[in-house]
């Protein structure tokens, strides 16, 4: 099967530098974010993309359109790829949240996976909608290369689930810069390998070459010829 997912965070927005909670707030890309997306598009221009998917938020749809422009592919929105909603924290700075909702902020810092601010989502809730959406994309594109544009928290939660990390630590252990490129190679819908993580070398003019699909130094399950239906679940 060997489906390759180019998993990308959207480019910088007008609120990125202000460090505000804007998961469910539909803010546009900044000029800097558009340039980041164009540079990533140039970097991926020689890749054979079969399809492009994105969260329906404006910043993700625009990023996907700019990255996919050299390929002439339409962007297909997928609601499950949306960013986590912070409820009543939306558009507040971290300092404002800590001052106004101290107990919630402390609980969220301790466990952002199971705790949700008032009116918001937990990391668990995001995983429950985002992971099926991503795996549906993998199943629909066997043996192909696909661009998927999502958000910082959503991507970190997806990678935590796919790689078996403690999801309660997703904010501590994983980062995602604006327009960062991650590459996840799927042997099948339940077997994934992270080949590139949080890469922003396209910020420079040249950028770094795209890693090849893994062929060495892999565990036995990757090289196994066992039919997907016979693999343990």
C-alpha positions as CSV (number, residue, x, y, z in Angstrom):
1,X,0.0,0.0,0.0
2,X,2.6,2.6,1.2
3,X,0.4,5.7,1.2
4,X,2.3,8.8,1.9
5,X,0.7,11.7,3.7
6,X,2.2,15.1,3.6
7,X,0.7,16.4,6.8
8,X,1.1,20.2,7.0
9,X,0.2,22.8,9.5
10,X,-1.3,26.0,8.1
11,X,0.9,29.1,7.7
12,X,1.2,31.9,10.1
13,X,-1.9,34.0,10.8
14,X,-2.4,37.5,12.0
15,X,-2.8,36.2,15.5
16,X,0.2,33.9,15.6
17,X,2.6,36.5,17.0
18,X,0.1,37.5,19.6
19,X,0.0,34.0,21.1
20,X,-3.8,34.0,21.3
21,X,-6.1,31.0,21.5
22,X,-7.8,30.8,18.1
23,X,-8.6,27.2,17.5
24,X,-12.3,27.8,16.5
25,X,-11.7,31.4,15.4
26,X,-11.6,31.7,11.7
27,X,-8.6,34.0,11.3
28,X,-6.9,34.5,7.9
29,X,-3.3,33.9,7.0
30,X,-0.9,36.8,7.3
31,X,1.4,37.8,4.4
32,X,4.1,35.8,6.1
33,X,1.9,32.8,6.2
34,X,1.1,33.0,2.6
35,X,4.8,33.2,1.7
36,X,5.5,30.2,3.9
37,X,2.8,28.2,2.0
38,X,4.1,29.3,-1.4
39,X,7.6,28.2,-0.5
40,X,6.3,24.8,0.7
41,X,4.3,24.5,-2.6
42,X,7.5,25.1,-4.5
43,X,9.3,22.4,-2.5
44,X,6.5,19.9,-3.2
45,X,6.0,20.9,-6.8
46,X,7.8,17.9,-8.2
47,X,5.9,15.4,-6.0
48,X,3.1,13.4,-7.5
49,X,0.2,14.5,-5.4
50,X,-3.1,12.5,-6.0
51,X,-5.4,14.6,-3.8
52,X,-5.5,17.5,-1.4
53,X,-7.5,17.7,1.8
54,X,-7.8,20.4,4.5
55,X,-9.7,21.5,7.6
56,X,-12.5,23.8,6.4
57,X,-11.1,26.8,8.3
58,X,-10.0,29.7,6.1
59,X,-6.4,29.5,7.1
60,X,-6.1,25.8,6.3
61,X,-8.0,26.0,3.0
62,X,-5.9,28.9,1.8
63,X,-2.6,27.2,2.8
64,X,-3.7,24.0,1.0
65,X,-4.6,26.0,-2.1
66,X,-1.3,27.8,-2.2
67,X,0.7,24.6,-1.6
68,X,-1.3,22.6,-4.2
69,X,-1.3,25.4,-6.8
70,X,1.5,23.8,-8.9
71,X,-0.5,20.6,-9.1
72,X,-3.9,22.2,-10.1
73,X,-5.8,20.0,-7.6
74,X,-8.9,21.1,-5.8
75,X,-8.9,21.3,-2.0
76,X,-11.4,18.9,-0.4
77,X,-12.5,20.1,3.0
78,X,-12.8,17.6,5.9
79,X,-14.5,18.8,9.0
80,X,-12.8,16.2,11.2
81,X,-9.4,18.0,10.6
82,X,-10.5,21.2,12.4
83,X,-8.5,22.7,15.2
84,X,-9.4,22.1,18.8
85,X,-12.0,24.6,20.1
86,X,-10.9,26.5,23.3
87,X,-14.5,27.5,24.1
88,X,-14.6,30.7,26.2
89,X,-10.8,31.1,25.9
90,X,-11.0,31.9,22.2
91,X,-9.1,35.0,21.2
92,X,-7.7,35.5,24.7
93,X,-3.9,35.5,25.3
94,X,-2.5,32.8,27.5
95,X,-1.9,35.4,30.2
96,X,-5.5,36.6,30.1
97,X,-6.7,33.0,30.4
98,X,-4.5,32.4,33.4
99,X,-5.8,35.6,35.1
100,X,-9.5,35.1,34.3
101,X,-9.9,31.3,34.4
102,X,-7.0,30.2,36.7
103,X,-8.5,26.9,37.8
104,X,-9.3,25.9,34.2
105,X,-5.9,26.9,33.0
106,X,-4.2,24.8,35.7
107,X,-6.3,21.7,34.9
108,X,-5.6,22.1,31.2
109,X,-1.9,22.4,31.8
110,X,-2.0,19.2,33.9
111,X,-4.0,17.2,31.4
112,X,-5.0,18.8,28.1
113,X,-6.1,15.4,26.7
114,X,-9.1,14.7,29.0
115,X,-9.8,18.2,30.2
116,X,-11.7,20.8,28.2
117,X,-12.3,24.5,29.0
118,X,-15.9,25.6,29.3
119,X,-17.5,25.4,25.9
120,X,-14.4,23.9,24.4
121,X,-13.0,20.5,23.4
122,X,-10.6,18.0,25.0
123,X,-7.7,16.5,23.1
124,X,-9.6,13.2,23.3
125,X,-12.6,14.7,21.5
126,X,-10.4,16.1,18.8
127,X,-8.6,12.7,18.3
128,X,-12.0,11.0,18.1
129,X,-13.0,13.1,15.1
130,X,-9.6,13.7,13.5
131,X,-8.1,10.2,13.5
132,X,-11.0,8.6,11.6
133,X,-10.9,11.5,9.1
134,X,-7.2,10.9,8.4
135,X,-7.6,7.1,8.2
136,X,-10.5,7.5,5.7
137,X,-8.2,9.6,3.6
138,X,-5.5,6.9,3.7
139,X,-8.0,4.2,2.8
140,X,-9.3,6.3,-0.1
141,X,-5.8,6.8,-1.6
142,X,-3.9,3.4,-1.4
143,X,-0.4,3.7,-2.8
144,X,-0.7,7.4,-3.5
145,X,0.8,10.7,-2.2
146,X,-1.7,13.1,-0.5
147,X,-1.5,16.5,1.0
148,X,-3.4,17.1,4.2
149,X,-3.5,20.5,5.9
150,X,-4.6,20.8,9.5
151,X,-3.7,22.6,12.7
152,X,-1.1,22.6,15.5
153,X,-3.0,20.8,18.2
154,X,-4.8,18.5,15.8
155,X,-1.6,17.4,14.1
156,X,0.2,16.8,17.4
157,X,-2.8,14.7,18.7
158,X,-2.9,12.7,15.4
159,X,0.9,11.9,15.7
160,X,0.5,11.0,19.3
161,X,-2.1,8.5,18.4
162,X,-0.4,7.1,15.4
163,X,3.0,6.7,17.1
164,X,1.7,5.5,20.5
165,X,2.8,8.5,22.5
166,X,1.2,9.4,25.8
167,X,-1.5,11.8,24.5
168,X,-1.6,13.7,27.8
169,X,1.9,15.0,26.9
170,X,1.2,16.1,23.3
171,X,1.8,19.8,24.2
172,X,5.0,19.0,26.1
173,X,6.6,16.5,23.7
174,X,5.6,17.7,20.2
175,X,5.7,21.1,18.4
176,X,4.4,22.3,15.1
177,X,5.7,25.6,13.4
178,X,3.6,27.5,10.9
179,X,3.6,25.7,7.5
180,X,5.6,22.8,9.0
181,X,5.9,19.7,6.9
182,X,5.5,16.2,8.4
183,X,5.6,13.1,6.3
184,X,3.7,10.0,7.5
185,X,4.1,6.8,5.5
186,X,1.3,4.2,5.9
187,X,2.0,0.5,5.3
188,X,-1.8,0.2,5.8
189,X,-4.4,2.1,7.7
190,X,-3.2,0.7,11.1
191,X,0.6,0.8,10.4
192,X,2.2,4.3,10.2
193,X,5.8,5.5,10.3
194,X,6.9,9.1,10.8
195,X,9.5,9.9,8.2
196,X,9.8,13.7,8.6
197,X,8.7,15.9,11.5
198,X,8.1,19.7,11.9
199,X,10.4,20.5,9.0
200,X,10.5,24.2,7.9
201,X,13.6,24.1,5.7
202,X,11.5,25.5,2.9
203,X,11.6,28.8,4.8
204,X,14.9,29.2,3.0
205,X,15.2,29.6,-0.7
206,X,16.5,26.1,-1.5
207,X,14.8,23.9,1.1
208,X,15.6,20.4,1.9
209,X,15.1,17.3,-0.4
210,X,12.0,15.2,0.4
211,X,13.0,12.0,2.1
212,X,12.4,8.8,0.1
213,X,9.8,6.2,1.3
214,X,11.6,4.1,3.9
215,X,13.2,0.9,2.6
216,X,15.8,0.1,5.3
217,X,16.3,0.0,9.1
218,X,12.6,-0.8,9.5
219,X,10.8,-3.3,11.7
220,X,9.5,-6.6,10.4
221,X,5.9,-5.4,10.0
222,X,6.8,-2.8,7.4
223,X,8.5,-5.4,5.2
224,X,5.9,-8.1,5.8
225,X,3.9,-9.4,2.8
226,X,1.1,-10.5,5.1
227,X,-2.3,-9.3,3.6
228,X,-3.8,-6.4,5.4
229,X,-6.8,-8.5,6.4
230,X,-4.5,-11.0,8.2
231,X,-2.6,-8.4,10.2
232,X,-3.4,-8.2,14.0
233,X,-5.6,-5.4,15.0
